[in-house]
Amino acid sequence: MKSLLSLKDVSKKYKKQDALDHVTMTINQGDIYGFIGRNGAGKTTLLRTITGLNEKTAGTVEFTTEKIKVGAVIEGPACYPYLSSKDNLMTYCYQQKIANPKERVAEVLQFVGLGDVDSHKTFKDYSLGMKQRLGIAVAILSEPDFLILDEPINGLDPQGIVEIREIIQRLNQEQGTTILISSHILSELSLVATRYGIINQGKLIKELTQAELIAACSQSLLLDTSDNQTAVEVLNKAGMTLAYQGEKIKLMEEKAAMPAISAGLFAAGIYVTEFSVNEQQLEDYYLNLVRA
């Protein structure tokens, strides 16, 4: 897959504090890249650095083409409080010299679900979810190739979270927009992201695909036997999927397979001394990474 954005050894210092510490990451075209970290981990600092709002101390930030269009909502929607959604968007259209502004504003408002909002209602009176949607509307006015969203679901109720998630998926699937979305809620990002980067104390500690995250958090079996080396050979011949062999053997199999596995090993003269189900939750996986 073709890279859209590459960061190499990006660092940012505030006096003696390392807000970003040699961050290297890649975002590919078509990604919904979930950027995960607790509050204060360095997420917003990195997003501001990518957009040029922060000057990096060291490292490189490179897009694959100079003509790429970038939209962003960082640290909340930047809208005029006493203007309606339509007037806010018209103002930004004139600032960005967007052609056919009336048609584009109507199209974008409909896309984000604000097409039927009372035209006399101003931004300051919007709910948090409506403000987030208008912020996204402003960011996509110019039809960007790359969209950056900083904690867009933070503080929203369940319905608001679903609405923002659907907007993100439609932008990616219908318009081909590559999206970088930050959050501290891994369980929510797991419903939309295709790739992930996990940051802690300014360091990117892990990048992984959706498939790799699912594999890491899916149900597996841990067992110990009287002869682990021979047991691995027997299980491989039986077509079992072994994730790794350390002190114990880990099998990417469901709980229902336990009796058949025990019987097969017993037939080969191998005794199972320990057998357990391992089901790691998303939050556990994240916490284990940041504590390592």
SERO-4910 file (N, C-alpha, C, O; in steps of 0.05 Angstrom, whole numbers):
BEGIN
 pado doro    nc1    nc2    nc3   cac1   cac2   cac3    cc1    cc2    cc3    oc1    oc2    oc3
  Met    A     17    -24      0      0      0      0     18     25      0     38     26     14
  Lys    A      9     45    -15     26     69    -19     24     87      6      3     92     17
  Ser    A     48     97     14     49    115     37     39    142     30     44    152      8
  Leu    A     24    155     48     14    182     44     30    202     61     36    224     53
  Leu    A     37    193     85     51    210    104     72    194    119     66    172    129
  Ser    A     96    205    121    117    191    135    130    210    156    138    232    149
  Leu    A    132    200    180    146    215    202    170    199    210    169    175    214
  Lys    A    193    213    211    218    199    219    232    215    242    240    238    239
  Asp    A    234    201    264    248    212    288    239    240    295    255    258    301
  Val    A    213    244    295    202    270    302    203    275    332    192    258    347
  Ser    A    215    296    341    217    303    369    207    331    373    209    349    356
  Lys    A    197    336    397    188    363    405    194    367    434    185    351    451
  Lys    A    210    387    440    217    393    468    204    419    477    204    439    462
  Tyr    A    193    419    501    184    443    515    202    447    539    199    433    559
  Lys    A    221    465    536    242    469    556    257    442    560    271    434    541
  Lys    A    254    429    582    269    404    586    251    379    583    261    357    586
  Gln    A    226    384    576    207    361    574    205    352    545    203    368    526
  Asp    A    207    325    541    203    313    514    174    308    510    163    287    519
  Ala    A    160    325    495    132    321    489    129    299    467    110    283    467
  Leu    A    149    299    449    151    278    428    180    268    428    198    284    429
  Asp    A    183    242    428    210    230    431    216    211    407    210    187    409
  His    A    228    222    386    236    206    363    214    188    352    216    164    350
  Val    A    191    201    345    168    187    335    172    181    305    177    199    289
  Thr    A    170    155    298    171    146    270    145    131    264    140    111    277
  Met    A    130    140    245    105    127    238     98    132    209    108    151    196
  Thr    A     82    114    198     74    116    170     43    114    168     31     96    180
  Ile    A     31    131    152      2    130    146     -1    125    117     10    141    100
  Asn    A    -15    104    109    -18     97     81    -43    108     70    -62    114     84
  Gln    A    -44    112     44    -68    121     30    -91    102     36    -88     78     33
  Gly    A   -114    113     43   -137     97     49   -140     88     78   -160     76     85
  Asp    A   -120     93     94   -121     86    122   -142    102    137   -147    125    131
  Ile    A   -155     89    157   -166    104    180   -147     97    203   -149     75    215
  Tyr    A   -129    115    208   -107    109    227   -116    118    255   -119    142    260
  Gly    A   -119     99    273   -127    105    300   -102    111    317    -85     93    321
  Phe    A   -100    135    327    -77    144    343    -85    144    372   -101    161    380
  Ile    A    -74    126    387    -84    120    414    -64    129    435    -40    124    432
  Gly    A    -74    141    456    -57    148    479    -73    161    500    -94    174    495
  Arg    A    -65    159    525    -78    172    547    -75    202    544    -58    212    530
  Asn    A    -91    217    559    -89    246    559    -61    254    568    -51    245    588
  Gly    A    -48    272    552    -21    280    559      1    263    547     25    268    552
  Ala    A     -6    243    531     14    225    520     29    237    496     51    227    490
  Gly    A     18    258    484     31    271    461     15    270    436     26    278    415
  Lys    A    -10    262    437    -26    259    413    -31    286    399    -24    289    376
  Thr    A    -41    306    414    -47    332    402    -21    346    393    -21    359    373
  Thr    A      0    343    408     26    355    400     34    344    373     44    360    356
  Leu    A     31    318    369     39    306    343     21    316    321     31    322    299
  Leu    A     -5    318    326    -23    327    305    -17    356    298    -18    364    274
  Arg    A    -11    373    317     -4    401    312     22    402    297     26    420    281
  Thr    A     40    384    302     66    383    288     62    376    259     75    387    241
  Ile    A     45    356    254     39    348    226     28    371    210     35    375    186
  Thr    A     10    386    222     -4    408    208     13    434    207      5    453    194
  Gly    A     35    434    221     52    458    221     45    478    243     57    500    244
  Leu    A     25    472    260     18    490    282     40    490    303     43    510    318
  Asn    A     54    468    306     77    467    324    103    463    307    102    449    287
  Glu    A    124    476    315    150    472    302    164    449    316    169    450    340
  Lys    A    172    429    301    186    406    313    214    413    320    226    431    309
  Thr    A    224    399    340    252    404    349    271    389    331    293    398    325
  Ala    A    263    364    322    280    348    304    262    329    289    239    325    295
  Gly    A    274    317    268    260    297    252    248    309    227    250    333    221
  Thr    A    234    291    211    221    300    186    192    291    185    185    270    195
  Val    A    176    308    172    148    302    167    144    306    137    147    328    127
  Glu    A    139    284    122    138    285     93    113    273     82    106    250     89
  Phe    A     99    288     65     77    277     49     87    267     23    108    276     13
  Thr    A     73    248     10     83    236    -15     80    255    -38     94    252    -58
  Thr    A     63    276    -36     61    296    -57     56    323    -45     44    326    -23
  Glu    A     66    343    -58     64    371    -48     35    382    -52     28    401    -40
  Lys    A     20    369    -69     -7    379    -76    -29    368    -58    -53    373    -63
  Ile    A    -22    353    -38    -42    341    -21    -57    362     -5    -46    381      4
  Lys    A    -83    358     -3   -100    376     12   -106    364     39   -114    341     41
  Val    A   -102    380     60   -105    370     88   -127    386    102   -128    411    100
  Gly    A   -145    372    115   -165    384    132   -161    375    161   -151    353    165
  Ala    A   -168    391    180   -162    384    208   -182    397    227   -191    420    224
  Val    A   -188    382    248   -202    392    272   -184    385    296   -184    362    304
  Ile    A   -170    405    307   -151    400    328   -159    417    353   -163    441    351
  Glu    A   -162    404    375   -170    416    401   -197    430    398   -201    452    409
  Gly    A   -215    417    384   -243    427    383   -248    443    357   -230    454    345
  Pro    A   -274    444    350   -282    459    325   -276    489    328   -282    501    348
  Ala    A   -265    500    307   -260    529    306   -282    543    290   -278    547    266
  Cys    A   -304    550    303   -326    562    289   -334    588    303   -327    593    326
  Tyr    A   -348    605    288   -356    631    299   -381    627    316   -402    616    306
  Pro    A   -381    634    342   -403    626    360   -430    639    353   -450    627    360
  Tyr    A   -430    662    341   -456    675    337   -466    673    308   -483    687    299
  Leu    A   -454    654    293   -463    648    266   -476    621    265   -469    603    281
  Ser    A   -494    617    246   -507    591    242   -487    573    228   -465    581    219
  Ser    A   -495    548    225   -477    529    211   -472    537    182   -450    536    172
  Lys    A   -494    546    169   -491    555    141   -473    579    139   -455    580    121
  Asp    A   -477    599    156   -461    623    155   -431    618    162   -413    630    150
  Asn    A   -427    600    181   -399    592    187   -386    580    162   -364    588    156
  Leu    A   -400    562    149   -388    549    126   -384    568    103   -364    566     88
  Met    A   -403    586     99   -400    606     77   -376    623     82   -361    630     64
  Thr    A   -371    631    107   -348    647    114   -322    632    107   -304    644     95
  Tyr    A   -321    607    114   -297    591    107   -294    587     77   -272    585     67
  Cys    A   -316    584     63   -315    581     34   -302    605     21   -285    602      4
  Tyr    A   -310    629     30   -298    654     19   -268    656     26   -252    664     10
  Gln    A   -261    648     51   -233    648     59   -216    629     42   -193    636     35
  Gln    A   -228    606     36   -213    586     21   -217    587     -9   -207    571    -25
  Lys    A   -233    607    -18   -239    611    -46   -250    586    -60   -241    578    -81
  Ile    A   -270    574    -47   -283    550    -57   -304    557    -78   -320    575    -73
  Ala    A   -302    544   -100   -321    549   -122   -349    540   -114   -353    521    -99
  Asn    A   -370    553   -125   -398    547   -120   -403    542    -90   -412    521    -82
  Pro    A   -398    563    -74   -400    560    -45   -428    552    -35   -429    535    -16
  Lys    A   -449    562    -46   -476    555    -36   -481    525    -40   -492    512    -22
  Glu    A   -475    515    -64   -479    487    -69   -461    469    -51   -470    449    -41
  Arg    A   -436    478    -48   -418    462    -31   -426    462     -2   -425    441     11
  Val    A   -435    484      8   -445    486     36   -469    468     40   -470    453     60
  Ala    A   -488    469     22   -512    452     25   -504    422     24   -515    406     39
  Glu    A   -485    415      7   -476    387      4   -463    378     30   -469    356     40
  Val    A   -445    394     41   -430    386     65   -448    385     89   -446    366    105
  Leu    A   -467    404     92   -485    403    115   -502    378    114   -507    366    135
  Gln    A   -511    370     90   -527    346     88   -510    321     95   -520    303    108
  Phe    A   -485    322     87   -467    299     91   -463    294    121   -462    271    130
  Val    A   -459    315    137   -454    312    165   -479    312    182   -477    311    207
  Gly    A   -502    313    169   -527    311    184   -537    337    197   -552    336    216
  Leu    A   -529    359    186   -538    385    196   -556    400    176   -561    424    179
  Gly    A   -565    386    155   -579    399    134   -606    410    143   -617    429    131
  Asp    A   -618    398    163   -645    407    172   -645    424    198   -666    428    210
  Val    A   -621    433    206   -620    449    230   -631    477    225   -628    489    204
  Asp    A   -646    487    245   -658    514    244   -636    535    236   -616    537    249
  Ser    A   -641    549    215   -622    568    204   -617    591    223   -597    606    220
  His    A   -634    596    243   -631    617    262   -615    609    287   -607    625    303
  Lys    A   -610    583    289   -595    573    312   -565    576    308   -555    569    287
  Thr    A   -552    588    327   -523    593    324   -506    572    337   -515    557    354
  Phe    A   -481    572    330   -462    552    339   -460    550    369   -457    529    380
  Lys    A   -462    573    383   -459    573    412   -482    557    426   -479    548    449
  Asp    A   -504    554    412   -527    539    423   -528    510    414   -547    496    421
  Tyr    A   -509    501    399   -508    474    390   -501    455    412   -487    462    431
  Ser    A   -510    430    410   -500    409    428   -471    402    420   -462    410    399
  Leu    A   -458    388    438   -430    380    432   -428    364    407   -409    368    391
  Gly    A   -447    346    403   -446    329    378   -450    346    353   -436    341    333
  Met    A   -467    366    354   -471    383    331   -446    400    326   -439    405    303
  Lys    A   -433    409    347   -409    425    344   -387    408    330   -373    417    313
  Gln    A   -385    383    339   -365    365    327   -371    361    298   -352    361    281
  Arg    A   -396    357    291   -403    352    263   -398    377    246   -389    375    223
  Leu    A   -403    401    257   -398    425    242   -368    429    239   -358    438    218
  Gly    A   -352    422    259   -323    423    257   -313    406    234   -295    414    219
  Ile    A   -324    382    232   -317    364    210   -325    376    183   -311    374    163
  Ala    A   -349    388    183   -359    401    158   -339    422    148   -334    424    125
  Val    A   -330    439    167   -310    459    159   -285    446    148   -273    456    128
  Ala    A   -276    424    161   -251    411    153   -253    398    126   -232    395    112
  Ile    A   -277    390    117   -279    376     92   -290    393     69   -295    383     47
  Leu    A   -293    419     74   -303    438     53   -287    436     28   -298    436      6
  Ser    A   -261    435     31   -243    435      7   -238    407     -4   -221    403    -21
  Glu    A   -253    387      5   -251    359     -3   -222    349      0   -208    342    -19
  Pro    A   -212    349     25   -184    342     30   -179    312     24   -196    295     26
  Asp    A   -153    307     17   -144    280     14   -138    267     41   -140    243     44
  Phe    A   -131    284     60   -123    274     86   -137    291    108   -136    315    107
  Leu    A   -150    277    126   -166    291    147   -155    283    174   -151    259    180
  Ile    A   -150    303    191   -140    298    219   -162    306    238   -172    328    238
  Leu    A   -169    287    256   -190    292    276   -179    286    304   -170    264    309
  Asp    A   -179    307    320   -167    305    347   -190    300    368   -205    318    374
  Glu    A   -191    275    378   -211    268    398   -240    276    390   -253    289    406
  Pro    A   -249    268    367   -276    277    358   -299    265    373   -321    276    372
  Ile    A   -294    243    388   -317    231    403   -315    237    433   -332    227    448
  Asn    A   -296    252    441   -292    258    470   -316    273    481   -323    295    471
  Gly    A   -329    263    501   -351    276    514   -378    272    502   -398    282    512
  Leu    A   -379    257    480   -405    252    466   -421    230    479   -409    212    492
  Asp    A   -447    231    476   -464    210    486   -463    187    465   -452    191    443
  Pro    A   -474    163    472   -472    140    453   -482    146    425   -470    138    405
  Gln    A   -504    161    423   -515    167    397   -496    185    381   -492    181    357
  Gly    A   -485    205    395   -466    223    382   -441    208    372   -430    214    351
  Ile    A   -432    189    388   -408    173    380   -414    157    354   -398    157    336
  Val    A   -438    145    353   -446    130    329   -447    148    305   -438    140    283
  Glu    A   -458    172    308   -461    190    286   -434    199    275   -430    200    250
  Ile    A   -415    205    293   -388    213    284   -374    190    270   -360    193    250
  Arg    A   -378    166    282   -366    142    270   -375    137    241   -360    131    224
  Glu    A   -402    141    237   -413    137    210   -402    157    191   -397    151    167
  Ile    A   -399    182    200   -388    203    182   -359    196    174   -352    198    151
  Ile    A   -344    187    193   -316    179    188   -315    156    167   -299    157    149
  Gln    A   -331    136    171   -331    113    153   -340    121    125   -329    111    105
  Arg    A   -360    138    123   -369    147     97   -348    163     82   -344    160     58
  Leu    A   -334    181     97   -313    197     85   -292    178     73   -281    183     51
  Asn    A   -285    158     88   -264    140     79   -273    122     56   -259    118     37
  Gln    A   -297    110     59   -306     90     40   -318    103     14   -314     92     -7
  Glu    A   -333    125     17   -346    137     -6   -329    157    -20   -331    160    -44
  Gln    A   -312    171     -5   -296    193    -17   -266    187    -17   -250    203    -28
  Gly    A   -258    164     -6   -230    156     -7   -212    173     10   -187    175      5
  Thr    A   -223    187     30   -207    204     48   -190    188     67   -201    170     81
  Thr    A   -164    193     69   -147    181     89   -151    197    115   -151    222    114
  Ile    A   -154    183    137   -162    197    162   -143    188    185   -137    165    189
  Leu    A   -134    208    199   -118    204    224   -136    214    247   -142    237    248
  Ile    A   -144    195    264   -162    202    286   -150    195    313   -142    171    317
  Ser    A   -148    214    331   -136    208    357   -158    204    377   -180    214    375
  Ser    A   -152    188    397   -171    182    419   -156    168    441   -135    156    437
  His    A   -168    169    465   -157    153    487   -175    129    492   -172    114    511
  Ile    A   -196    125    474   -215    104    478   -210     83    456   -221     85    434
  Leu    A   -194     62    462   -187     42    443   -211     26    434   -213     19    410
  Ser    A   -230     21    452   -253      5    444   -270     18    422   -281      4    405
  Glu    A   -271     45    422   -286     59    401   -270     60    375   -281     56    354
  Leu    A   -244     65    377   -228     65    353   -228     38    339   -225     37    314
  Ser    A   -230     17    354   -229    -10    343   -252    -15    325   -251    -34    308
  Leu    A   -274      1    327   -297     -3    310   -295     11    283   -311      7    265
  Val    A   -274     27    280   -272     43    255   -244     42    243   -242     44    218
  Ala    A   -223     40    258   -196     43    248   -187     18    233   -195     -5    239
  Thr    A   -169     22    213   -157      0    198   -128     -5    207   -118    -27    204
  Arg    A   -115     16    217    -89     13    229    -87     30    254   -103     48    258
  Tyr    A    -67     24    271    -65     37    297    -36     44    303    -17     31    295
  Gly    A    -34     67    317     -8     74    330    -14     80    359    -32     95    365
  Ile    A      2     70    376     -2     74    405     22     90    416     45     82    413
  Ile    A     15    113    428     36    131    439     34    132    469     12    132    481
  Asn    A     57    134    482     58    137    511     82    153    519    104    146    511
  Gln    A     78    174    534     99    191    543    116    201    520    141    202    522
  Gly    A    103    209    498    116    220    475    130    200    457    141    208    437
  Lys    A    128    175    463    141    154    446    120    136    433    100    128    446
  Leu    A    123    131    407    106    113    393    115     84    400    137     76    391
  Ile    A     99     70    415    109     44    425     99     21    408    109     -2    411
  Lys    A     79     26    391     69      3    375     53     14    351     37     32    354
  Glu    A     58      2    327     40      5    304     30    -22    296     46    -41    296
  Leu    A      5    -25    290     -6    -51    282    -31    -47    266    -44    -26    266
  Thr    A    -38    -68    250    -61    -68    233    -86    -77    249    -83    -87    272
  Gln    A   -109    -74    238   -133    -83    250   -132   -113    255   -141   -123    276
  Ala    A   -122   -128    235   -121   -157    238   -102   -165    261   -108   -184    275
  Glu    A    -80   -150    264    -61   -157    285    -74   -150    313    -69   -165    332
  Leu    A    -89   -129    314   -103   -123    340   -123   -144    347   -125   -153    370
  Ile    A   -139   -152    327   -159   -173    332   -145   -199    341   -155   -212    360
  Ala    A   -123   -206    328   -109   -230    336    -98   -228    364    -99   -248    379
  Ala    A    -88   -205    371    -77   -201    398    -98   -203    420    -92   -210    442
  Cys    A   -123   -196    413   -144   -194    433   -165   -216    431   -184   -217    447
  Ser    A   -161   -234    411   -181   -256    408   -176   -278    428   -155   -279    441
  Gln    A   -195   -296    430   -193   -318    449   -172   -338    440   -170   -344    416
  Ser    A   -156   -347    459   -135   -367    453   -133   -386    476   -146   -382    497
  Leu    A   -118   -407    472   -114   -427    493    -85   -429    501    -67   -428    484
  Leu    A    -80   -431    527    -53   -434    537    -51   -462    549    -68   -470    565
  Leu    A    -30   -477    542    -27   -503    554      2   -510    559     20   -500    546
  Asp    A      6   -527    579     32   -537    586     29   -568    586      9   -578    594
  Thr    A     50   -582    577     48   -611    575     73   -624    586     92   -611    595
  Ser    A     73   -650    586     96   -666    595    119   -664    575    142   -670    582
  Asp    A    113   -657    550    134   -655    529    125   -634    509    113   -640    489
  Asn    A    131   -609    515    122   -587    498    133   -588    469    119   -581    450
  Gln    A    158   -597    466    169   -598    440    154   -617    421    148   -611    399
  Thr    A    149   -641    432    134   -661    416    105   -652    413     93   -657    392
  Ala    A     94   -639    433     66   -630    431     63   -610    408     43   -611    394
  Val    A     83   -592    405     82   -573    383     81   -587    356     66   -579    338
  Glu    A     97   -608    353     98   -623    328     71   -636    323     61   -636    300
  Val    A     59   -648    344     33   -661    341     11   -641    333     -5   -646    316
  Leu    A     12   -618    347     -9   -598    341     -6   -585    314    -26   -579    301
  Asn    A     19   -582    305     24   -572    278     13   -591    257      0   -582    237
  Lys    A     18   -617    261      8   -637    242    -22   -637    241    -34   -644    221
  Ala    A    -35   -631    264    -64   -630    265    -76   -605    254   -101   -602    253
  Gly    A    -59   -586    244    -69   -562    232    -76   -540    252    -90   -521    244
  Met    A    -67   -542    277    -72   -521    296    -55   -497    291    -33   -499    281
  Thr    A    -65   -474    298    -51   -448    294    -37   -441    320    -50   -433    340
  Leu    A    -11   -442    320      5   -435    344     15   -406    341     28   -399    322
  Ala    A      8   -390    361     17   -362    361     47   -360    369     62   -345    358
  Tyr    A     54   -375    390     82   -376    398     86   -399    417     67   -411    427
  Gln    A    111   -406    421    118   -426    441    139   -415    460    162   -410    451
  Gly    A    133   -411    484    152   -402    504    152   -423    526    156   -446    521
  Glu    A    148   -414    551    146   -433    572    120   -449    569    118   -472    577
  Lys    A    100   -437    556     75   -450    551     69   -448    521     81   -432    506
  Ile    A     50   -464    512     42   -464    484     16   -448    481     -2   -452    497
  Lys    A     16   -430    462     -8   -414    457    -21   -422    431     -7   -422    410
  Leu    A    -46   -429    432    -61   -438    408    -83   -418    402    -98   -410    420
  Met    A    -85   -409    377   -106   -391    369   -131   -408    362   -139   -409    339
  Glu    A   -142   -421    381   -165   -438    378   -186   -431    399   -180   -418    419
  Glu    A   -211   -439    394   -233   -433    412   -234   -453    435   -222   -474    434
  Lys    A   -248   -445    456   -250   -462    480   -262   -489    473   -254   -509    486
  Ala    A   -280   -491    454   -292   -516    446   -273   -537    436   -279   -561    436
  Ala    A   -249   -528    428   -229   -547    417   -213   -561    439   -197   -579    433
  Met    A   -216   -553    464   -200   -564    486   -201   -594    488   -180   -607    490
  Pro    A   -225   -606    488   -226   -636    491   -212   -650    469   -197   -670    474
  Ala    A   -215   -641    444   -202   -654    421   -172   -652    423   -157   -670    416
  Ile    A   -162   -628    432   -133   -624    435   -122   -643    456   -101   -655    452
  Ser    A   -135   -644    479   -126   -662    500   -125   -691    491   -106   -705    497
  Ala    A   -146   -700    477   -148   -727    468   -126   -734    448   -114   -755    448
  Gly    A   -121   -715    430   -100   -719    409    -72   -721    422    -56   -737    413
  Leu    A    -67   -704    441    -41   -705    455    -38   -731    471    -17   -743    472
  Phe    A    -60   -739    484    -59   -763    500    -53   -787    483    -39   -805    491
  Ala    A    -65   -787    459    -60   -809    440    -31   -811    431    -22   -832    424
  Ala    A    -18   -788    432     11   -787    425     29   -792    449     53   -789    447
  Gly    A     17   -798    472     32   -804    496     41   -779    511     60   -779    526
  Ile    A     27   -757    506     34   -731    519     12   -724    538    -12   -725    531
  Tyr    A     19   -716    562      0   -709    583     -2   -679    586     18   -665    588
  Val    A    -27   -669    586    -31   -641    590    -31   -635    620    -47   -645    635
  Thr    A    -12   -618    628    -10   -612    657    -24   -586    664    -30   -581    688
  Glu    A    -29   -569    644    -44   -543    649    -57   -535    624    -46   -536    602
  Phe    A    -82   -526    626    -98   -518    603   -116   -495    612   -132   -498    631
  Ser    A   -115   -472    598   -132   -449    606   -140   -433    582   -127   -434    561
  Val    A   -161   -418    585   -171   -400    564   -159   -372    569   -161   -361    591
  Asn    A   -148   -360    548   -137   -333    550   -153   -315    532   -154   -319    508
  Glu    A   -167   -295    544   -183   -277    528   -177   -248    537   -188   -238    557
  Gln    A   -159   -236    523   -149   -209    530   -168   -188    519   -175   -188    495
  Gln    A   -177   -170    535   -194   -148    526   -177   -126    514   -153   -124    520
  Leu    A   -189   -109    498   -175    -87    485   -161    -69    505   -138    -62    501
  Glu    A   -175    -62    526   -164    -45    546   -140    -58    560   -120    -44    567
  Asp    A   -142    -84    565   -120    -99    577    -95    -98    559    -73    -94    568
  Tyr    A   -100   -102    533    -78   -102    514    -64    -75    514    -39    -74    515
  Tyr    A    -79    -54    514    -68    -27    514    -52    -22    540    -30    -12    539
  Leu    A    -64    -29    562    -51    -24    588    -25    -40    591     -6    -30    602
  Asn    A    -25    -64    581     -1    -81    582     21    -69    565     45    -70    573
  Leu    A     14    -56    543     34    -43    526     46    -19    540     71    -16    540
  Val    A     29     -2    551     40     23    562     54     18    589     70     35    598
  Arg    A     49     -4    602     62    -11    627     89    -25    623    105    -27    641
  Ala    A     93    -35    598    117    -51    593    142    -34    595    164    -44    591
***
